[in-house]
Amino acid sequence: MGRTVSAKPSAAARVVLVTGVSRFLGARVANALQADPSVERVIGVDTVPPTLPLGRTEFVTVDIRTPNIAKVITSARVDTVVHLNLVTVPQLGPRLKMKEINVIGTMQLLAACQRSPDMRRLVVRSSAAVYGSSPRDPAVFSELDEPAEPPASGYARDAVEVEGYVRGLQRRRPDLVVSLLRFANFLGPDVDTPLTRYLRMPVVPTVLGFDPRLQFMHEDDGVEVLRRMTLEDHPGTFNAAGDGVLLLSQALRRAGRPHVPVPAQSMQVLGDLGRRFAGLSGFSPELLRWLMYGRVVDSSRLAAELGWRPGYDSATAFDEFVRAQGMGGNPPAELLDRLAGALGGTR
């Protein structure tokens, strides 16, 4: 790990705007920020009301795809924006709407930030999915590595486009402190993602012949990283993941999940089972590739920058998720039999 760097001297964040505040990460970050005495106001924006209490955070219903977000930033004299509105689960409607929220919404938000004379700091939640998943990938991705096969679809492709627009803003407003965070898959009691839905399937299919290396980030550590980035000056792009890795087979054994290896071409058939029992929206191409090749990132730059390490490594983050979900027990043999029958085979 590199040398420890203390927080850069900076003007305190006075008025912070958090996008995506009605989802688990946005609500938790807003609550963490409002507890800091240096923050005068926290404004949370989303298109739907929050389900978690927000304390003194002021909630404003606004669609970041519209020019109304600029009015909020200008009228409140927002100096710090924390952009958490990257939708990873297509639960809000068709894929096109998900892309509009991720990409068009980011464009509108960044345009508003560019025009505001009060803006000083921007923190953006991105995803390690920008590196893709390929058999030609390096063993560990640093922030300087390029993917062998860039993501071509889904939220991973959206994240690539979002990062491109963020870099464009940096060129136009070099006075802004911009922090871009490429998070590994979040896990925790409140997390709802394609990964957690996959793990909740009654029988978890794995791709025959593959056992990918996986990394996770506990939601508590993710909130702490975002809190520090918001209150301190840490410009740059940073990978963010818990230490260590787990093989998918190890993770499923720790969770006591019944699992069956199937050919890759059969995974799409099993997406129907996921839709019925776990709310999974099928197996997207990026999820299927991740289940084959995995992905590991180097987070040492973040640890050196903050002088801090996550409280949970990948294994303990996964174990906390397992406990919160009440997973464990013996595989349900009848479900394994039904799955084998659906695939035209026998156990």
GUTOR-364466 format. One record per residue (C-alpha): x negated, y negated, z. Coordinates in steps of 0.25 Angstrom, whole numbers. Last residue first. Example, Ala and Ser with C-alpha at 12.3 -4.5 7.8 and 13.67 -1.06 7.14 Angstrom:
2
<<-55; 4; 29>>
<<-49; 18; 31>>
% end
This chain:
347
<<117; 142; -43>>
<<124; 145; -56>>
<<125; 137; -69>>
<<136; 130; -78>>
<<132; 116; -72>>
<<146; 114; -66>>
<<144; 128; -60>>
<<131; 124; -53>>
<<138; 112; -48>>
<<149; 120; -42>>
<<140; 130; -36>>
<<132; 119; -29>>
<<144; 112; -24>>
<<149; 125; -18>>
<<135; 127; -11>>
<<136; 114; -4>>
<<122; 111; 0>>
<<119; 112; 15>>
<<118; 100; 24>>
<<113; 87; 22>>
<<118; 73; 19>>
<<125; 64; 29>>
<<123; 52; 20>>
<<116; 43; 30>>
<<107; 55; 34>>
<<103; 57; 19>>
<<101; 42; 17>>
<<92; 42; 29>>
<<84; 54; 24>>
<<82; 47; 10>>
<<76; 35; 17>>
<<68; 44; 25>>
<<62; 51; 12>>
<<60; 38; 4>>
<<53; 31; 16>>
<<61; 23; 26>>
<<56; 11; 33>>
<<51; 5; 20>>
<<37; -2; 21>>
<<33; -16; 25>>
<<22; -26; 22>>
<<32; -32; 12>>
<<22; -34; 0>>
<<14; -21; 4>>
<<27; -13; 5>>
<<33; -18; -8>>
<<20; -15; -15>>
<<19; -1; -9>>
<<33; 3; -15>>
<<28; 13; -25>>
<<39; 19; -33>>
<<44; 33; -36>>
<<54; 38; -46>>
<<62; 50; -49>>
<<60; 59; -61>>
<<72; 67; -63>>
<<82; 61; -53>>
<<77; 47; -57>>
<<80; 51; -72>>
<<94; 55; -68>>
<<97; 42; -60>>
<<92; 34; -72>>
<<100; 41; -82>>
<<113; 39; -73>>
<<118; 52; -66>>
<<133; 50; -64>>
<<139; 39; -57>>
<<138; 45; -43>>
<<150; 44; -34>>
<<146; 56; -26>>
<<156; 67; -28>>
<<163; 65; -42>>
<<153; 56; -48>>
<<141; 65; -44>>
<<148; 77; -50>>
<<150; 70; -63>>
<<135; 66; -63>>
<<133; 81; -63>>
<<135; 82; -77>>
<<125; 71; -79>>
<<115; 79; -72>>
<<116; 91; -81>>
<<107; 86; -91>>
<<96; 85; -81>>
<<97; 100; -78>>
<<102; 103; -64>>
<<95; 105; -50>>
<<105; 107; -39>>
<<106; 99; -26>>
<<113; 101; -13>>
<<109; 89; -4>>
<<102; 92; 10>>
<<98; 77; 10>>
<<83; 81; 13>>
<<84; 92; 2>>
<<90; 82; -8>>
<<78; 72; -5>>
<<68; 83; -6>>
<<73; 87; -20>>
<<73; 73; -25>>
<<59; 72; -21>>
<<56; 61; -10>>
<<47; 50; -11>>
<<38; 42; -1>>
<<40; 27; 4>>
<<53; 20; 3>>
<<55; 12; -10>>
<<54; -2; -15>>
<<46; -6; -27>>
<<42; -21; -28>>
<<43; -32; -38>>
<<37; -45; -34>>
<<39; -57; -25>>
<<39; -55; -10>>
<<44; -68; -3>>
<<51; -65; 10>>
<<66; -65; 14>>
<<72; -58; 2>>
<<60; -48; 0>>
<<61; -44; 15>>
<<76; -42; 15>>
<<75; -34; 2>>
<<64; -24; 8>>
<<72; -23; 21>>
<<85; -19; 13>>
<<78; -9; 5>>
<<72; -3; 18>>
<<85; -1; 24>>
<<91; 5; 11>>
<<81; 16; 11>>
<<72; 16; -2>>
<<71; 29; -9>>
<<61; 36; -17>>
<<62; 49; -26>>
<<53; 59; -33>>
<<60; 67; -43>>
<<63; 82; -43>>
<<65; 87; -57>>
<<67; 100; -64>>
<<82; 101; -63>>
<<88; 87; -61>>
<<95; 86; -47>>
<<110; 88; -44>>
<<115; 84; -30>>
<<127; 92; -26>>
<<137; 85; -18>>
<<132; 72; -24>>
<<127; 62; -13>>
<<113; 62; -18>>
<<118; 57; -31>>
<<126; 46; -25>>
<<114; 41; -16>>
<<106; 41; -29>>
<<116; 33; -37>>
<<117; 23; -26>>
<<125; 20; -13>>
<<116; 16; -2>>
<<122; 13; 12>>
<<116; 24; 20>>
<<102; 23; 14>>
<<95; 26; 1>>
<<90; 16; -10>>
<<83; 21; -22>>
<<69; 14; -24>>
<<70; -1; -25>>
<<63; -10; -35>>
<<62; -23; -28>>
<<60; -36; -35>>
<<56; -48; -27>>
<<57; -62; -34>>
<<51; -75; -27>>
<<56; -86; -36>>
<<47; -97; -41>>
<<44; -89; -54>>
<<58; -93; -58>>
<<59; -90; -73>>
<<49; -79; -73>>
<<54; -73; -60>>
<<68; -73; -67>>
<<64; -65; -78>>
<<57; -55; -69>>
<<71; -53; -62>>
<<78; -51; -76>>
<<68; -40; -79>>
<<71; -34; -65>>
<<86; -34; -68>>
<<83; -27; -81>>
<<75; -16; -75>>
<<86; -14; -64>>
<<97; -13; -74>>
<<89; -2; -81>>
<<89; 6; -67>>
<<103; 3; -65>>
<<107; 11; -78>>
<<99; 13; -91>>
<<86; 13; -97>>
<<76; 14; -86>>
<<62; 12; -90>>
<<54; 25; -94>>
<<40; 25; -90>>
<<43; 14; -80>>
<<33; 3; -78>>
<<24; 2; -66>>
<<20; -11; -59>>
<<30; -10; -47>>
<<23; 4; -44>>
<<30; 17; -48>>
<<25; 30; -42>>
<<23; 43; -50>>
<<22; 35; -63>>
<<34; 38; -72>>
<<33; 47; -84>>
<<44; 57; -79>>
<<53; 45; -79>>
<<62; 37; -69>>
<<65; 23; -71>>
<<55; 12; -65>>
<<67; 2; -64>>
<<74; 12; -55>>
<<65; 7; -44>>
<<76; -3; -42>>
<<78; -18; -41>>
<<83; -26; -30>>
<<80; -41; -32>>
<<75; -51; -23>>
<<75; -66; -27>>
<<68; -78; -20>>
<<68; -93; -21>>
<<81; -97; -27>>
<<86; -111; -23>>
<<84; -117; -37>>
<<94; -108; -43>>
<<93; -106; -58>>
<<84; -93; -58>>
<<93; -87; -47>>
<<106; -89; -55>>
<<99; -82; -67>>
<<94; -71; -58>>
<<108; -68; -53>>
<<114; -69; -67>>
<<104; -59; -73>>
<<105; -50; -61>>
<<120; -49; -63>>
<<118; -46; -78>>
<<108; -35; -74>>
<<114; -27; -62>>
<<128; -31; -62>>
<<129; -30; -78>>
<<123; -17; -77>>
<<133; -11; -67>>
<<144; -17; -76>>
<<139; -10; -88>>
<<137; 3; -80>>
<<152; 3; -78>>
<<158; 0; -64>>
<<154; -4; -51>>
<<149; 9; -46>>
<<137; 10; -56>>
<<127; 12; -45>>
<<114; 5; -45>>
<<119; -10; -45>>
<<107; -20; -43>>
<<114; -31; -35>>
<<103; -32; -25>>
<<98; -46; -29>>
<<92; -54; -17>>
<<93; -69; -20>>
<<85; -79; -12>>
<<87; -94; -12>>
<<102; -95; -13>>
<<107; -110; -13>>
<<121; -105; -10>>
<<127; -113; -22>>
<<116; -109; -31>>
<<116; -94; -28>>
<<131; -93; -28>>
<<133; -101; -41>>
<<123; -92; -48>>
<<130; -79; -44>>
<<143; -85; -50>>
<<136; -84; -64>>
<<141; -70; -65>>
<<134; -57; -65>>
<<131; -59; -50>>
<<146; -56; -47>>
<<149; -64; -35>>
<<157; -62; -22>>
<<149; -69; -11>>
<<146; -63; 2>>
<<139; -72; 13>>
<<130; -64; 21>>
<<133; -67; 36>>
<<136; -52; 39>>
<<136; -44; 26>>
<<145; -32; 31>>
<<145; -21; 21>>
<<156; -19; 11>>
<<152; -31; 3>>
<<163; -38; -6>>
<<161; -35; -21>>
<<154; -43; -32>>
<<142; -46; -24>>
<<135; -57; -18>>
<<128; -59; -4>>
<<124; -72; 1>>
<<114; -73; 13>>
<<112; -86; 20>>
<<102; -93; 29>>
<<91; -82; 28>>
<<80; -85; 38>>
<<87; -79; 49>>
<<87; -65; 43>>
<<99; -57; 46>>
<<106; -62; 33>>
<<95; -55; 25>>
<<97; -41; 31>>
<<112; -42; 29>>
<<111; -46; 15>>
<<101; -34; 12>>
<<111; -24; 18>>
<<123; -30; 10>>
<<115; -30; -3>>
<<109; -16; -1>>
<<123; -9; 2>>
<<131; -16; -9>>
<<140; -29; -7>>
<<128; -38; -7>>
<<124; -35; -22>>
<<117; -49; -23>>
<<111; -55; -10>>
<<109; -70; -10>>
<<100; -76; 0>>
<<100; -90; 6>>
<<88; -94; 15>>
<<77; -85; 11>>
<<65; -91; 18>>
<<55; -98; 10>>
<<43; -90; 7>>
<<29; -86; 13>>
<<26; -72; 7>>
<<29; -60; 16>>
<<16; -53; 20>>
<<9; -44; 11>>
<<4; -30; 15>>
<<-8; -25; 7>>
<<-5; -14; -3>>
<<0; 0; 0>>
% end
